[in-house]
Amino acid sequence: MASPQRAAAAPTAPTAARLAVLGSPISHSQSPALHRAAYGVLGLDWSYDAIEVSEGSLTGFIDGLGTEWRGLSLTMPLKTEAAALISDLDSLAQHTGAVNTVLLRNGATGRTLSGFNTDVPGLVRALAEGGVREARRVVLLGAGATASSALISAAEIGAESVDILVRSPRKAAPLVELGRSRGLVVTVSQLPNAEAGNDSTPGRPITTIPALDSPASLMISTLPGGSLLGDVFSADFRRDTVLFDVSYSPWPSALALAWQRADGTVLNGLSMLLHQALIQVRIFVNGDPFEPVEREHEVLAAMRGALTV
């Protein structure tokens, strides 16, 4: 299972600290509930909030933080921006070009930033929890920052080939290079424009996409929850291919509903959110993604209980 590269142990975690999840939009985020539940079990007097930060504003936001800040969780559209900003990156952040976790350390010489990608191990753990521990052929929807994490996750569970479906194939070029660097056979196909009416003709799937000629072991969607693509995939494909939908708000997503109509198996992205957040808690508390926190089973149970669908 993939895990971020081991980081040097951090000084003892502060007794009081500020943390937040940043992104835009951010009001729907369940990260505050997850992290607050974890720190409650650990007896830490830490605050964790959701703060709207738009693309291009991350540097200014970090520059304005006081010494009470311990860490940041990042979501759209900041993951790629953070990777370019931070020089101390774990191996997964380096390979994917996506940072979703920032650890802030304050020392005699000033502040240092360390960036991590916990999406990869979070997704691998979520898939295993859903019964998917191996997948030879994977279909990947989308080419954004989360798609690179999904691609590495596919390699980690034994994928031999990945079919990437995107609306703009040129945006998938970095994913092709990344996948081939991990020994994957990668193909790219163009998705039809759902707004042109492809979902208005139920039962008439687009059959010109090679990836849709036969079911795959797994399909991972990194597209927004409102994407209307259900009828691009035949009922047979939806029934025989497990869907992991990273999106969890709104739920069920349009894609998940299409899978349910075909009696297919759908795994909710909340499980990925949960498991990647647990690794973030390790980083914020211990400075190390590999070192479990005290009473970790209780912490995970409390975090799971804080999730709402």
Steps between C-alpha positions, in 0.01 A plus 500: 500500500630841410593736779665838494876507531611491864554847640736602778331485838351834602547665837235422759162616372377823662233476766292758312505559127297623204427297190264539206389359168538743212335503160225646286218415539552376854170537689406135428821358649470235768867532596430722804268239649752222435798679650313641797383149585857371484650771719216460747594134552866597533422771754663772289379858530530558126266697277423397142297718263400519133629811323422614147825554309481545125751397235807722500450609862679222689840669532350816644287302742795297634718811526238655729481210747624538857716259695193332651432324170593132481358370173278536195286262301458598135230424249401641160649708345814524718672160482713577195570855614633369832731251327665786312528711815655248742850361451488231771263244348447134580551254214132472411459877481808516277374228264140618477568874510217528754518602867196463724676532839738768627687472830624830644794495738623808683861503618782733593578562135141565401218296348540192282230341283476133413254372242340154486257310282273287717245447223686199359514289817154629592355371174683167522367447853148603396502256209618218727226583748250474214636159400719614209855390578603422144401632157677410177320744271387839625304779331574850628268795447657845504849649483521738796718492811306214658530296180876473543447357849240259364743384231772422755240325716405281203863398462516420871216249475656319207355670193665405174310746282311823557258656253471874562177666386509879474323775312831658397755226418797738497446561873571133562857513362662526847290205617620288211860573591433435869325170431768372268764588761320251726492228236138550397360473149311830471248600233304823470154541351281806466176515692196635319360831613216413736347842439451405137231252598683173550303434819169580336482169315497224765614162378711639216858499629785647302687195364789675322712513818725192515495498882126433489512193276516271802465530878803594708591387850453852633408850392614800705322828437673821605237718334262734687192331641262665258669369185234344276676206338298201612363405160842512339549161664288201405292323761730196471807715564340663803382169641836323462744783583541625858472880518697697757368856489741740672225762513277480807299822482228486385442130562405291328672664206347490153752232405426294812128514421568368150697209650222428747245489219704220343540316833871577495732533798578855616755603763454842659786751504438569868709192582797654321443827686499308828817301445705782352393718794625240750844517338480880518434471873816289532695771319361787704542319834820299447658668198513154339239333273629158604471540876152414634350736754408376845174306514481510123212251479293728723605803299395337172167390649429852622587645159279248323215590733542868411433439129162590356362385166 
